[in-house]
Amino acid sequence: MRAAFKSPDSCPALVLNADYRPLSYFPLSLWSWQDAIKAVFLERVNIVSEYDEVVRSPSFEMKLPSVVSLKDYVRPARYPAFTRFNVFLRDKFSCQYCGSPEDLTFDHLIPRSRGGKTTWENVITACSPCNLRKGGKLVDECHMYPASIPMRPTVQDLHKNGRRFPPNYLHDSWQDYLYWDSELEP
């Protein structure tokens, strides 16, 4: 009996650097099947593992790559971009005042209304109720103190935190290249 057909769109390729480490853990470095095949034909990647699914043209057929490695090493950036997502990831997706993972927002320790800047060292993750409660006050004025002192993370810091939050879908062929820390609390 023939196996059920799987749509190529449900077959992303895990992208590894030339040292066989993922380019990124969070978000996980994945390419669409089209991008992976294009990179194979342009000889920019090596195929490390394949799905059972095949794509065909009139004169060619190929198994879809499930893991590819770059032929040339890409030096990772030392410091990540300042984005809302990266602040949440640095703070492990929890309010730095009460620990809630719900309804997350930015909070400026020194409020912008008092000259505070939007920087790694002045912004923390806060749930909406805590952010509203703090308002435009300083932490000493409202007696709300963050669980950790905000700092500029390295890419490795974010990768370490990202491993606490594995994606919902991980193909079996990816397991040898991903290291999710299941014993750590998110």
MODELLER restraints for C-alpha pairs under 7 A, 6 or more apart:
rsr = mdl.restraints
at = mdl.atoms
rsr.add(forms.Gaussian(group=physical.xy_distance, feature=features.Distance(at['CA:6:A'], at['CA:53:A']), mean=6.83, stdev=0.5))
rsr.add(forms.Gaussian(group=physical.xy_distance, feature=features.Distance(at['CA:8:A'], at['CA:33:A']), mean=6.51, stdev=0.5))
rsr.add(forms.Gaussian(group=physical.xy_distance, feature=features.Distance(at['CA:9:A'], at['CA:33:A']), mean=6.76, stdev=0.5))
rsr.add(forms.Gaussian(group=physical.xy_distance, feature=features.Distance(at['CA:11:A'], at['CA:33:A']), mean=6.23, stdev=0.5))
rsr.add(forms.Gaussian(group=physical.xy_distance, feature=features.Distance(at['CA:11:A'], at['CA:66:A']), mean=6.91, stdev=0.5))
rsr.add(forms.Gaussian(group=physical.xy_distance, feature=features.Distance(at['CA:12:A'], at['CA:30:A']), mean=6.06, stdev=0.5))
rsr.add(forms.Gaussian(group=physical.xy_distance, feature=features.Distance(at['CA:12:A'], at['CA:31:A']), mean=5.58, stdev=0.5))
rsr.add(forms.Gaussian(group=physical.xy_distance, feature=features.Distance(at['CA:12:A'], at['CA:32:A']), mean=4.83, stdev=0.5))
rsr.add(forms.Gaussian(group=physical.xy_distance, feature=features.Distance(at['CA:12:A'], at['CA:33:A']), mean=5.42, stdev=0.5))
rsr.add(forms.Gaussian(group=physical.xy_distance, feature=features.Distance(at['CA:12:A'], at['CA:66:A']), mean=6.44, stdev=0.5))
rsr.add(forms.Gaussian(group=physical.xy_distance, feature=features.Distance(at['CA:13:A'], at['CA:30:A']), mean=5.41, stdev=0.5))
rsr.add(forms.Gaussian(group=physical.xy_distance, feature=features.Distance(at['CA:13:A'], at['CA:31:A']), mean=5.19, stdev=0.5))
rsr.add(forms.Gaussian(group=physical.xy_distance, feature=features.Distance(at['CA:13:A'], at['CA:32:A']), mean=6.38, stdev=0.5))
rsr.add(forms.Gaussian(group=physical.xy_distance, feature=features.Distance(at['CA:13:A'], at['CA:33:A']), mean=6.37, stdev=0.5))
rsr.add(forms.Gaussian(group=physical.xy_distance, feature=features.Distance(at['CA:13:A'], at['CA:36:A']), mean=6.44, stdev=0.5))
rsr.add(forms.Gaussian(group=physical.xy_distance, feature=features.Distance(at['CA:13:A'], at['CA:65:A']), mean=5.92, stdev=0.5))
rsr.add(forms.Gaussian(group=physical.xy_distance, feature=features.Distance(at['CA:13:A'], at['CA:66:A']), mean=4.34, stdev=0.5))
rsr.add(forms.Gaussian(group=physical.xy_distance, feature=features.Distance(at['CA:13:A'], at['CA:67:A']), mean=5.12, stdev=0.5))
rsr.add(forms.Gaussian(group=physical.xy_distance, feature=features.Distance(at['CA:13:A'], at['CA:68:A']), mean=6.62, stdev=0.5))
rsr.add(forms.Gaussian(group=physical.xy_distance, feature=features.Distance(at['CA:14:A'], at['CA:29:A']), mean=6.04, stdev=0.5))
rsr.add(forms.Gaussian(group=physical.xy_distance, feature=features.Distance(at['CA:14:A'], at['CA:30:A']), mean=4.68, stdev=0.5))
rsr.add(forms.Gaussian(group=physical.xy_distance, feature=features.Distance(at['CA:14:A'], at['CA:31:A']), mean=6.63, stdev=0.5))
rsr.add(forms.Gaussian(group=physical.xy_distance, feature=features.Distance(at['CA:14:A'], at['CA:66:A']), mean=6.10, stdev=0.5))
rsr.add(forms.Gaussian(group=physical.xy_distance, feature=features.Distance(at['CA:14:A'], at['CA:67:A']), mean=4.66, stdev=0.5))
rsr.add(forms.Gaussian(group=physical.xy_distance, feature=features.Distance(at['CA:14:A'], at['CA:68:A']), mean=6.25, stdev=0.5))
rsr.add(forms.Gaussian(group=physical.xy_distance, feature=features.Distance(at['CA:14:A'], at['CA:174:A']), mean=6.86, stdev=0.5))
rsr.add(forms.Gaussian(group=physical.xy_distance, feature=features.Distance(at['CA:15:A'], at['CA:22:A']), mean=6.02, stdev=0.5))
rsr.add(forms.Gaussian(group=physical.xy_distance, feature=features.Distance(at['CA:15:A'], at['CA:23:A']), mean=6.50, stdev=0.5))
rsr.add(forms.Gaussian(group=physical.xy_distance, feature=features.Distance(at['CA:15:A'], at['CA:29:A']), mean=5.49, stdev=0.5))
rsr.add(forms.Gaussian(group=physical.xy_distance, feature=features.Distance(at['CA:15:A'], at['CA:30:A']), mean=5.61, stdev=0.5))
rsr.add(forms.Gaussian(group=physical.xy_distance, feature=features.Distance(at['CA:15:A'], at['CA:31:A']), mean=6.81, stdev=0.5))
rsr.add(forms.Gaussian(group=physical.xy_distance, feature=features.Distance(at['CA:15:A'], at['CA:67:A']), mean=6.13, stdev=0.5))
rsr.add(forms.Gaussian(group=physical.xy_distance, feature=features.Distance(at['CA:15:A'], at['CA:68:A']), mean=5.22, stdev=0.5))
rsr.add(forms.Gaussian(group=physical.xy_distance, feature=features.Distance(at['CA:15:A'], at['CA:69:A']), mean=5.84, stdev=0.5))
rsr.add(forms.Gaussian(group=physical.xy_distance, feature=features.Distance(at['CA:16:A'], at['CA:22:A']), mean=4.25, stdev=0.5))
rsr.add(forms.Gaussian(group=physical.xy_distance, feature=features.Distance(at['CA:16:A'], at['CA:23:A']), mean=5.57, stdev=0.5))
rsr.add(forms.Gaussian(group=physical.xy_distance, feature=features.Distance(at['CA:16:A'], at['CA:68:A']), mean=6.08, stdev=0.5))
rsr.add(forms.Gaussian(group=physical.xy_distance, feature=features.Distance(at['CA:16:A'], at['CA:69:A']), mean=4.48, stdev=0.5))
rsr.add(forms.Gaussian(group=physical.xy_distance, feature=features.Distance(at['CA:16:A'], at['CA:70:A']), mean=6.26, stdev=0.5))
rsr.add(forms.Gaussian(group=physical.xy_distance, feature=features.Distance(at['CA:17:A'], at['CA:23:A']), mean=5.56, stdev=0.5))
rsr.add(forms.Gaussian(group=physical.xy_distance, feature=features.Distance(at['CA:17:A'], at['CA:69:A']), mean=5.55, stdev=0.5))
rsr.add(forms.Gaussian(group=physical.xy_distance, feature=features.Distance(at['CA:17:A'], at['CA:70:A']), mean=5.17, stdev=0.5))
rsr.add(forms.Gaussian(group=physical.xy_distance, feature=features.Distance(at['CA:17:A'], at['CA:73:A']), mean=5.84, stdev=0.5))
rsr.add(forms.Gaussian(group=physical.xy_distance, feature=features.Distance(at['CA:17:A'], at['CA:74:A']), mean=6.48, stdev=0.5))
rsr.add(forms.Gaussian(group=physical.xy_distance, feature=features.Distance(at['CA:18:A'], at['CA:69:A']), mean=5.65, stdev=0.5))
rsr.add(forms.Gaussian(group=physical.xy_distance, feature=features.Distance(at['CA:18:A'], at['CA:70:A']), mean=4.90, stdev=0.5))
rsr.add(forms.Gaussian(group=physical.xy_distance, feature=features.Distance(at['CA:18:A'], at['CA:71:A']), mean=5.57, stdev=0.5))
rsr.add(forms.Gaussian(group=physical.xy_distance, feature=features.Distance(at['CA:18:A'], at['CA:72:A']), mean=5.80, stdev=0.5))
rsr.add(forms.Gaussian(group=physical.xy_distance, feature=features.Distance(at['CA:18:A'], at['CA:73:A']), mean=4.72, stdev=0.5))
rsr.add(forms.Gaussian(group=physical.xy_distance, feature=features.Distance(at['CA:20:A'], at['CA:69:A']), mean=6.32, stdev=0.5))
rsr.add(forms.Gaussian(group=physical.xy_distance, feature=features.Distance(at['CA:21:A'], at['CA:177:A']), mean=6.41, stdev=0.5))
rsr.add(forms.Gaussian(group=physical.xy_distance, feature=features.Distance(at['CA:22:A'], at['CA:29:A']), mean=6.32, stdev=0.5))
rsr.add(forms.Gaussian(group=physical.xy_distance, feature=features.Distance(at['CA:23:A'], at['CA:29:A']), mean=5.65, stdev=0.5))
rsr.add(forms.Gaussian(group=physical.xy_distance, feature=features.Distance(at['CA:25:A'], at['CA:159:A']), mean=5.65, stdev=0.5))
rsr.add(forms.Gaussian(group=physical.xy_distance, feature=features.Distance(at['CA:25:A'], at['CA:162:A']), mean=5.97, stdev=0.5))
rsr.add(forms.Gaussian(group=physical.xy_distance, feature=features.Distance(at['CA:25:A'], at['CA:163:A']), mean=6.68, stdev=0.5))
rsr.add(forms.Gaussian(group=physical.xy_distance, feature=features.Distance(at['CA:26:A'], at['CA:159:A']), mean=6.57, stdev=0.5))
rsr.add(forms.Gaussian(group=physical.xy_distance, feature=features.Distance(at['CA:26:A'], at['CA:162:A']), mean=5.10, stdev=0.5))
rsr.add(forms.Gaussian(group=physical.xy_distance, feature=features.Distance(at['CA:33:A'], at['CA:64:A']), mean=6.68, stdev=0.5))
rsr.add(forms.Gaussian(group=physical.xy_distance, feature=features.Distance(at['CA:36:A'], at['CA:65:A']), mean=6.84, stdev=0.5))
rsr.add(forms.Gaussian(group=physical.xy_distance, feature=features.Distance(at['CA:39:A'], at['CA:45:A']), mean=5.96, stdev=0.5))
rsr.add(forms.Gaussian(group=physical.xy_distance, feature=features.Distance(at['CA:40:A'], at['CA:46:A']), mean=6.84, stdev=0.5))
rsr.add(forms.Gaussian(group=physical.xy_distance, feature=features.Distance(at['CA:44:A'], at['CA:70:A']), mean=6.10, stdev=0.5))
rsr.add(forms.Gaussian(group=physical.xy_distance, feature=features.Distance(at['CA:44:A'], at['CA:71:A']), mean=5.67, stdev=0.5))
rsr.add(forms.Gaussian(group=physical.xy_distance, feature=features.Distance(at['CA:45:A'], at['CA:68:A']), mean=6.04, stdev=0.5))
rsr.add(forms.Gaussian(group=physical.xy_distance, feature=features.Distance(at['CA:45:A'], at['CA:69:A']), mean=5.31, stdev=0.5))
rsr.add(forms.Gaussian(group=physical.xy_distance, feature=features.Distance(at['CA:45:A'], at['CA:70:A']), mean=4.39, stdev=0.5))
rsr.add(forms.Gaussian(group=physical.xy_distance, feature=features.Distance(at['CA:45:A'], at['CA:71:A']), mean=5.11, stdev=0.5))
rsr.add(forms.Gaussian(group=physical.xy_distance, feature=features.Distance(at['CA:46:A'], at['CA:68:A']), mean=5.52, stdev=0.5))
rsr.add(forms.Gaussian(group=physical.xy_distance, feature=features.Distance(at['CA:46:A'], at['CA:69:A']), mean=5.26, stdev=0.5))
rsr.add(forms.Gaussian(group=physical.xy_distance, feature=features.Distance(at['CA:46:A'], at['CA:70:A']), mean=6.45, stdev=0.5))
rsr.add(forms.Gaussian(group=physical.xy_distance, feature=features.Distance(at['CA:46:A'], at['CA:71:A']), mean=6.53, stdev=0.5))
rsr.add(forms.Gaussian(group=physical.xy_distance, feature=features.Distance(at['CA:47:A'], at['CA:65:A']), mean=6.16, stdev=0.5))
rsr.add(forms.Gaussian(group=physical.xy_distance, feature=features.Distance(at['CA:47:A'], at['CA:67:A']), mean=6.28, stdev=0.5))
rsr.add(forms.Gaussian(group=physical.xy_distance, feature=features.Distance(at['CA:47:A'], at['CA:68:A']), mean=4.61, stdev=0.5))
rsr.add(forms.Gaussian(group=physical.xy_distance, feature=features.Distance(at['CA:47:A'], at['CA:69:A']), mean=6.62, stdev=0.5))
rsr.add(forms.Gaussian(group=physical.xy_distance, feature=features.Distance(at['CA:48:A'], at['CA:67:A']), mean=5.24, stdev=0.5))
rsr.add(forms.Gaussian(group=physical.xy_distance, feature=features.Distance(at['CA:48:A'], at['CA:68:A']), mean=5.21, stdev=0.5))
rsr.add(forms.Gaussian(group=physical.xy_distance, feature=features.Distance(at['CA:48:A'], at['CA:69:A']), mean=6.71, stdev=0.5))
rsr.add(forms.Gaussian(group=physical.xy_distance, feature=features.Distance(at['CA:49:A'], at['CA:65:A']), mean=5.98, stdev=0.5))
rsr.add(forms.Gaussian(group=physical.xy_distance, feature=features.Distance(at['CA:49:A'], at['CA:66:A']), mean=5.38, stdev=0.5))
rsr.add(forms.Gaussian(group=physical.xy_distance, feature=features.Distance(at['CA:49:A'], at['CA:67:A']), mean=4.95, stdev=0.5))
rsr.add(forms.Gaussian(group=physical.xy_distance, feature=features.Distance(at['CA:49:A'], at['CA:173:A']), mean=6.56, stdev=0.5))
rsr.add(forms.Gaussian(group=physical.xy_distance, feature=features.Distance(at['CA:50:A'], at['CA:63:A']), mean=6.19, stdev=0.5))
rsr.add(forms.Gaussian(group=physical.xy_distance, feature=features.Distance(at['CA:50:A'], at['CA:64:A']), mean=5.64, stdev=0.5))
rsr.add(forms.Gaussian(group=physical.xy_distance, feature=features.Distance(at['CA:50:A'], at['CA:65:A']), mean=4.24, stdev=0.5))
rsr.add(forms.Gaussian(group=physical.xy_distance, feature=features.Distance(at['CA:50:A'], at['CA:66:A']), mean=4.66, stdev=0.5))
rsr.add(forms.Gaussian(group=physical.xy_distance, feature=features.Distance(at['CA:50:A'], at['CA:67:A']), mean=6.69, stdev=0.5))
rsr.add(forms.Gaussian(group=physical.xy_distance, feature=features.Distance(at['CA:51:A'], at['CA:63:A']), mean=6.30, stdev=0.5))
rsr.add(forms.Gaussian(group=physical.xy_distance, feature=features.Distance(at['CA:51:A'], at['CA:64:A']), mean=5.44, stdev=0.5))
rsr.add(forms.Gaussian(group=physical.xy_distance, feature=features.Distance(at['CA:51:A'], at['CA:65:A']), mean=6.05, stdev=0.5))
rsr.add(forms.Gaussian(group=physical.xy_distance, feature=features.Distance(at['CA:51:A'], at['CA:66:A']), mean=5.56, stdev=0.5))
rsr.add(forms.Gaussian(group=physical.xy_distance, feature=features.Distance(at['CA:52:A'], at['CA:63:A']), mean=6.36, stdev=0.5))
rsr.add(forms.Gaussian(group=physical.xy_distance, feature=features.Distance(at['CA:53:A'], at['CA:63:A']), mean=5.70, stdev=0.5))
rsr.add(forms.Gaussian(group=physical.xy_distance, feature=features.Distance(at['CA:53:A'], at['CA:64:A']), mean=5.96, stdev=0.5))
rsr.add(forms.Gaussian(group=physical.xy_distance, feature=features.Distance(at['CA:54:A'], at['CA:61:A']), mean=6.63, stdev=0.5))
rsr.add(forms.Gaussian(group=physical.xy_distance, feature=features.Distance(at['CA:54:A'], at['CA:62:A']), mean=5.39, stdev=0.5))
rsr.add(forms.Gaussian(group=physical.xy_distance, feature=features.Distance(at['CA:54:A'], at['CA:63:A']), mean=4.21, stdev=0.5))
rsr.add(forms.Gaussian(group=physical.xy_distance, feature=features.Distance(at['CA:54:A'], at['CA:64:A']), mean=5.76, stdev=0.5))
rsr.add(forms.Gaussian(group=physical.xy_distance, feature=features.Distance(at['CA:55:A'], at['CA:61:A']), mean=5.67, stdev=0.5))
rsr.add(forms.Gaussian(group=physical.xy_distance, feature=features.Distance(at['CA:55:A'], at['CA:62:A']), mean=5.53, stdev=0.5))
rsr.add(forms.Gaussian(group=physical.xy_distance, feature=features.Distance(at['CA:55:A'], at['CA:63:A']), mean=6.37, stdev=0.5))
rsr.add(forms.Gaussian(group=physical.xy_distance, feature=features.Distance(at['CA:55:A'], at['CA:64:A']), mean=6.82, stdev=0.5))
rsr.add(forms.Gaussian(group=physical.xy_distance, feature=features.Distance(at['CA:56:A'], at['CA:62:A']), mean=6.53, stdev=0.5))
rsr.add(forms.Gaussian(group=physical.xy_distance, feature=features.Distance(at['CA:66:A'], at['CA:173:A']), mean=6.82, stdev=0.5))
rsr.add(forms.Gaussian(group=physical.xy_distance, feature=features.Distance(at['CA:67:A'], at['CA:174:A']), mean=6.75, stdev=0.5))
rsr.add(forms.Gaussian(group=physical.xy_distance, feature=features.Distance(at['CA:77:A'], at['CA:155:A']), mean=6.87, stdev=0.5))
rsr.add(forms.Gaussian(group=physical.xy_distance, feature=features.Distance(at['CA:78:A'], at['CA:154:A']), mean=5.76, stdev=0.5))
rsr.add(forms.Gaussian(group=physical.xy_distance, feature=features.Distance(at['CA:78:A'], at['CA:155:A']), mean=5.69, stdev=0.5))
rsr.add(forms.Gaussian(group=physical.xy_distance, feature=features.Distance(at['CA:79:A'], at['CA:153:A']), mean=6.65, stdev=0.5))
rsr.add(forms.Gaussian(group=physical.xy_distance, feature=features.Distance(at['CA:79:A'], at['CA:154:A']), mean=4.67, stdev=0.5))
rsr.add(forms.Gaussian(group=physical.xy_distance, feature=features.Distance(at['CA:79:A'], at['CA:155:A']), mean=5.36, stdev=0.5))
rsr.add(forms.Gaussian(group=physical.xy_distance, feature=features.Distance(at['CA:80:A'], at['CA:154:A']), mean=6.39, stdev=0.5))
rsr.add(forms.Gaussian(group=physical.xy_distance, feature=features.Distance(at['CA:80:A'], at['CA:155:A']), mean=5.48, stdev=0.5))
rsr.add(forms.Gaussian(group=physical.xy_distance, feature=features.Distance(at['CA:87:A'], at['CA:124:A']), mean=6.83, stdev=0.5))
rsr.add(forms.Gaussian(group=physical.xy_distance, feature=features.Distance(at['CA:87:A'], at['CA:125:A']), mean=6.73, stdev=0.5))
rsr.add(forms.Gaussian(group=physical.xy_distance, feature=features.Distance(at['CA:88:A'], at['CA:125:A']), mean=5.85, stdev=0.5))
rsr.add(forms.Gaussian(group=physical.xy_distance, feature=features.Distance(at['CA:89:A'], at['CA:158:A']), mean=6.44, stdev=0.5))
rsr.add(forms.Gaussian(group=physical.xy_distance, feature=features.Distance(at['CA:89:A'], at['CA:161:A']), mean=6.54, stdev=0.5))
rsr.add(forms.Gaussian(group=physical.xy_distance, feature=features.Distance(at['CA:89:A'], at['CA:162:A']), mean=6.81, stdev=0.5))
rsr.add(forms.Gaussian(group=physical.xy_distance, feature=features.Distance(at['CA:90:A'], at['CA:153:A']), mean=6.91, stdev=0.5))
rsr.add(forms.Gaussian(group=physical.xy_distance, feature=features.Distance(at['CA:90:A'], at['CA:158:A']), mean=5.91, stdev=0.5))
rsr.add(forms.Gaussian(group=physical.xy_distance, feature=features.Distance(at['CA:90:A'], at['CA:161:A']), mean=6.77, stdev=0.5))
rsr.add(forms.Gaussian(group=physical.xy_distance, feature=features.Distance(at['CA:91:A'], at['CA:125:A']), mean=6.32, stdev=0.5))
rsr.add(forms.Gaussian(group=physical.xy_distance, feature=features.Distance(at['CA:92:A'], at['CA:161:A']), mean=6.45, stdev=0.5))
rsr.add(forms.Gaussian(group=physical.xy_distance, feature=features.Distance(at['CA:92:A'], at['CA:186:A']), mean=6.58, stdev=0.5))
rsr.add(forms.Gaussian(group=physical.xy_distance, feature=features.Distance(at['CA:93:A'], at['CA:101:A']), mean=5.79, stdev=0.5))
rsr.add(forms.Gaussian(group=physical.xy_distance, feature=features.Distance(at['CA:94:A'], at['CA:100:A']), mean=5.31, stdev=0.5))
rsr.add(forms.Gaussian(group=physical.xy_distance, feature=features.Distance(at['CA:94:A'], at['CA:101:A']), mean=4.41, stdev=0.5))
rsr.add(forms.Gaussian(group=physical.xy_distance, feature=features.Distance(at['CA:94:A'], at['CA:125:A']), mean=6.64, stdev=0.5))
rsr.add(forms.Gaussian(group=physical.xy_distance, feature=features.Distance(at['CA:95:A'], at['CA:101:A']), mean=6.25, stdev=0.5))
rsr.add(forms.Gaussian(group=physical.xy_distance, feature=features.Distance(at['CA:95:A'], at['CA:104:A']), mean=6.79, stdev=0.5))
rsr.add(forms.Gaussian(group=physical.xy_distance, feature=features.Distance(at['CA:95:A'], at['CA:125:A']), mean=5.23, stdev=0.5))
rsr.add(forms.Gaussian(group=physical.xy_distance, feature=features.Distance(at['CA:95:A'], at['CA:126:A']), mean=4.13, stdev=0.5))
rsr.add(forms.Gaussian(group=physical.xy_distance, feature=features.Distance(at['CA:95:A'], at['CA:127:A']), mean=5.19, stdev=0.5))
rsr.add(forms.Gaussian(group=physical.xy_distance, feature=features.Distance(at['CA:96:A'], at['CA:124:A']), mean=6.76, stdev=0.5))
rsr.add(forms.Gaussian(group=physical.xy_distance, feature=features.Distance(at['CA:96:A'], at['CA:125:A']), mean=5.83, stdev=0.5))
rsr.add(forms.Gaussian(group=physical.xy_distance, feature=features.Distance(at['CA:96:A'], at['CA:126:A']), mean=5.72, stdev=0.5))
rsr.add(forms.Gaussian(group=physical.xy_distance, feature=features.Distance(at['CA:96:A'], at['CA:146:A']), mean=4.87, stdev=0.5))
rsr.add(forms.Gaussian(group=physical.xy_distance, feature=features.Distance(at['CA:96:A'], at['CA:147:A']), mean=5.11, stdev=0.5))
rsr.add(forms.Gaussian(group=physical.xy_distance, feature=features.Distance(at['CA:96:A'], at['CA:148:A']), mean=6.93, stdev=0.5))
rsr.add(forms.Gaussian(group=physical.xy_distance, feature=features.Distance(at['CA:97:A'], at['CA:126:A']), mean=6.54, stdev=0.5))
rsr.add(forms.Gaussian(group=physical.xy_distance, feature=features.Distance(at['CA:97:A'], at['CA:130:A']), mean=6.88, stdev=0.5))
rsr.add(forms.Gaussian(group=physical.xy_distance, feature=features.Distance(at['CA:97:A'], at['CA:144:A']), mean=6.63, stdev=0.5))
rsr.add(forms.Gaussian(group=physical.xy_distance, feature=features.Distance(at['CA:97:A'], at['CA:145:A']), mean=6.30, stdev=0.5))
rsr.add(forms.Gaussian(group=physical.xy_distance, feature=features.Distance(at['CA:97:A'], at['CA:146:A']), mean=4.97, stdev=0.5))
rsr.add(forms.Gaussian(group=physical.xy_distance, feature=features.Distance(at['CA:97:A'], at['CA:147:A']), mean=6.18, stdev=0.5))
rsr.add(forms.Gaussian(group=physical.xy_distance, feature=features.Distance(at['CA:100:A'], at['CA:127:A']), mean=6.61, stdev=0.5))
rsr.add(forms.Gaussian(group=physical.xy_distance, feature=features.Distance(at['CA:102:A'], at['CA:127:A']), mean=6.33, stdev=0.5))
rsr.add(forms.Gaussian(group=physical.xy_distance, feature=features.Distance(at['CA:103:A'], at['CA:127:A']), mean=5.33, stdev=0.5))
rsr.add(forms.Gaussian(group=physical.xy_distance, feature=features.Distance(at['CA:103:A'], at['CA:128:A']), mean=5.76, stdev=0.5))
rsr.add(forms.Gaussian(group=physical.xy_distance, feature=features.Distance(at['CA:104:A'], at['CA:125:A']), mean=6.49, stdev=0.5))
rsr.add(forms.Gaussian(group=physical.xy_distance, feature=features.Distance(at['CA:104:A'], at['CA:126:A']), mean=5.62, stdev=0.5))
rsr.add(forms.Gaussian(group=physical.xy_distance, feature=features.Distance(at['CA:104:A'], at['CA:127:A']), mean=4.32, stdev=0.5))
rsr.add(forms.Gaussian(group=physical.xy_distance, feature=features.Distance(at['CA:104:A'], at['CA:128:A']), mean=6.06, stdev=0.5))
rsr.add(forms.Gaussian(group=physical.xy_distance, feature=features.Distance(at['CA:105:A'], at['CA:125:A']), mean=5.83, stdev=0.5))
rsr.add(forms.Gaussian(group=physical.xy_distance, feature=features.Distance(at['CA:105:A'], at['CA:126:A']), mean=5.31, stdev=0.5))
rsr.add(forms.Gaussian(group=physical.xy_distance, feature=features.Distance(at['CA:105:A'], at['CA:127:A']), mean=5.69, stdev=0.5))
rsr.add(forms.Gaussian(group=physical.xy_distance, feature=features.Distance(at['CA:105:A'], at['CA:128:A']), mean=6.05, stdev=0.5))
rsr.add(forms.Gaussian(group=physical.xy_distance, feature=features.Distance(at['CA:106:A'], at['CA:123:A']), mean=6.36, stdev=0.5))
rsr.add(forms.Gaussian(group=physical.xy_distance, feature=features.Distance(at['CA:106:A'], at['CA:124:A']), mean=5.83, stdev=0.5))
rsr.add(forms.Gaussian(group=physical.xy_distance, feature=features.Distance(at['CA:106:A'], at['CA:125:A']), mean=5.05, stdev=0.5))
rsr.add(forms.Gaussian(group=physical.xy_distance, feature=features.Distance(at['CA:106:A'], at['CA:126:A']), mean=5.86, stdev=0.5))
rsr.add(forms.Gaussian(group=physical.xy_distance, feature=features.Distance(at['CA:107:A'], at['CA:123:A']), mean=5.50, stdev=0.5))
rsr.add(forms.Gaussian(group=physical.xy_distance, feature=features.Distance(at['CA:107:A'], at['CA:124:A']), mean=5.32, stdev=0.5))
rsr.add(forms.Gaussian(group=physical.xy_distance, feature=features.Distance(at['CA:107:A'], at['CA:125:A']), mean=6.11, stdev=0.5))
rsr.add(forms.Gaussian(group=physical.xy_distance, feature=features.Distance(at['CA:107:A'], at['CA:126:A']), mean=5.85, stdev=0.5))
rsr.add(forms.Gaussian(group=physical.xy_distance, feature=features.Distance(at['CA:107:A'], at['CA:131:A']), mean=6.16, stdev=0.5))
rsr.add(forms.Gaussian(group=physical.xy_distance, feature=features.Distance(at['CA:108:A'], at['CA:116:A']), mean=6.81, stdev=0.5))
rsr.add(forms.Gaussian(group=physical.xy_distance, feature=features.Distance(at['CA:108:A'], at['CA:122:A']), mean=5.53, stdev=0.5))
rsr.add(forms.Gaussian(group=physical.xy_distance, feature=features.Distance(at['CA:108:A'], at['CA:123:A']), mean=4.62, stdev=0.5))
rsr.add(forms.Gaussian(group=physical.xy_distance, feature=features.Distance(at['CA:108:A'], at['CA:124:A']), mean=6.59, stdev=0.5))
rsr.add(forms.Gaussian(group=physical.xy_distance, feature=features.Distance(at['CA:109:A'], at['CA:122:A']), mean=5.39, stdev=0.5))
rsr.add(forms.Gaussian(group=physical.xy_distance, feature=features.Distance(at['CA:109:A'], at['CA:123:A']), mean=6.20, stdev=0.5))
rsr.add(forms.Gaussian(group=physical.xy_distance, feature=features.Distance(at['CA:109:A'], at['CA:138:A']), mean=6.38, stdev=0.5))
rsr.add(forms.Gaussian(group=physical.xy_distance, feature=features.Distance(at['CA:109:A'], at['CA:139:A']), mean=6.64, stdev=0.5))
rsr.add(forms.Gaussian(group=physical.xy_distance, feature=features.Distance(at['CA:110:A'], at['CA:116:A']), mean=4.65, stdev=0.5))
rsr.add(forms.Gaussian(group=physical.xy_distance, feature=features.Distance(at['CA:110:A'], at['CA:122:A']), mean=6.55, stdev=0.5))
rsr.add(forms.Gaussian(group=physical.xy_distance, feature=features.Distance(at['CA:110:A'], at['CA:138:A']), mean=5.89, stdev=0.5))
rsr.add(forms.Gaussian(group=physical.xy_distance, feature=features.Distance(at['CA:111:A'], at['CA:136:A']), mean=5.52, stdev=0.5))
rsr.add(forms.Gaussian(group=physical.xy_distance, feature=features.Distance(at['CA:111:A'], at['CA:137:A']), mean=6.88, stdev=0.5))
rsr.add(forms.Gaussian(group=physical.xy_distance, feature=features.Distance(at['CA:113:A'], at['CA:136:A']), mean=6.87, stdev=0.5))
rsr.add(forms.Gaussian(group=physical.xy_distance, feature=features.Distance(at['CA:120:A'], at['CA:150:A']), mean=6.41, stdev=0.5))
rsr.add(forms.Gaussian(group=physical.xy_distance, feature=features.Distance(at['CA:120:A'], at['CA:151:A']), mean=5.55, stdev=0.5))
rsr.add(forms.Gaussian(group=physical.xy_distance, feature=features.Distance(at['CA:120:A'], at['CA:152:A']), mean=5.02, stdev=0.5))
rsr.add(forms.Gaussian(group=physical.xy_distance, feature=features.Distance(at['CA:121:A'], at['CA:150:A']), mean=4.91, stdev=0.5))
rsr.add(forms.Gaussian(group=physical.xy_distance, feature=features.Distance(at['CA:121:A'], at['CA:151:A']), mean=4.78, stdev=0.5))
rsr.add(forms.Gaussian(group=physical.xy_distance, feature=features.Distance(at['CA:121:A'], at['CA:152:A']), mean=6.36, stdev=0.5))
rsr.add(forms.Gaussian(group=physical.xy_distance, feature=features.Distance(at['CA:122:A'], at['CA:150:A']), mean=6.61, stdev=0.5))
rsr.add(forms.Gaussian(group=physical.xy_distance, feature=features.Distance(at['CA:123:A'], at['CA:150:A']), mean=6.84, stdev=0.5))
rsr.add(forms.Gaussian(group=physical.xy_distance, feature=features.Distance(at['CA:124:A'], at['CA:150:A']), mean=6.35, stdev=0.5))
rsr.add(forms.Gaussian(group=physical.xy_distance, feature=features.Distance(at['CA:134:A'], at['CA:142:A']), mean=6.25, stdev=0.5))
rsr.add(forms.Gaussian(group=physical.xy_distance, feature=features.Distance(at['CA:139:A'], at['CA:145:A']), mean=5.83, stdev=0.5))
rsr.add(forms.Gaussian(group=physical.xy_distance, feature=features.Distance(at['CA:163:A'], at['CA:179:A']), mean=6.82, stdev=0.5))
rsr.add(forms.Gaussian(group=physical.xy_distance, feature=features.Distance(at['CA:163:A'], at['CA:180:A']), mean=4.68, stdev=0.5))
rsr.add(forms.Gaussian(group=physical.xy_distance, feature=features.Distance(at['CA:163:A'], at['CA:181:A']), mean=5.70, stdev=0.5))
rsr.add(forms.Gaussian(group=physical.xy_distance, feature=features.Distance(at['CA:164:A'], at['CA:180:A']), mean=6.35, stdev=0.5))
rsr.add(forms.Gaussian(group=physical.xy_distance, feature=features.Distance(at['CA:164:A'], at['CA:181:A']), mean=5.59, stdev=0.5))
rsr.add(forms.Gaussian(group=physical.xy_distance, feature=features.Distance(at['CA:164:A'], at['CA:182:A']), mean=6.77, stdev=0.5))
rsr.add(forms.Gaussian(group=physical.xy_distance, feature=features.Distance(at['CA:164:A'], at['CA:184:A']), mean=6.51, stdev=0.5))
rsr.add(forms.Gaussian(group=physical.xy_distance, feature=features.Distance(at['CA:164:A'], at['CA:186:A']), mean=5.54, stdev=0.5))
rsr.add(forms.Gaussian(group=physical.xy_distance, feature=features.Distance(at['CA:165:A'], at['CA:186:A']), mean=6.82, stdev=0.5))
rsr.add(forms.Gaussian(group=physical.xy_distance, feature=features.Distance(at['CA:166:A'], at['CA:180:A']), mean=6.32, stdev=0.5))
